[in-house]
Amino acid sequence: MVILPVGLMLAQLILSGPVTRFSRNHAMKNAAGYIKDLDAYHNRYRRYPAGLQAMYKDYHPEVTGVEKYYYQPHGDFYNLSFEQPRFLLDNIGTREWLVYNPGDENRAYSHTSWFLLLTPEQLEQSQGWYDSANAGQKHWKYFLFD
């Protein structure tokens, strides 16, 4: 009775890093079609779309726990993001968002209301994440929130 729960916990602790890296890289790789179509739109209209809210998602991360990609215009570029699932004991309470920005102006914010209530200068100072770094693929960055 004790061996199974302890074994499962040890497996999660040992495998959480490699499994998280694999799923993160897989979701970033699967965004390539979305990014290609955004670039084609930009080449055609000389701007990126103002928004892409729709009922059906046409671009699938194909990673368990990653629901969809989120698109948000940002200056002359855009942020394409997704939330990376975390294991139970992997930085408890931490949420990880990966953001692609072709101009390397990656941004992730913790509150929708900030876009409505804060000035652009305040918004840049109050993104809400406690750590960020390059995610290992060109133009991708991760942000950690608590």
Helices and strands as residue ranges (DSSP letters): H 3-30, H 32-45, E 70-74, E 77-84, E 95-100, H 113-117, H 120-125, E 131-134, E 140-145
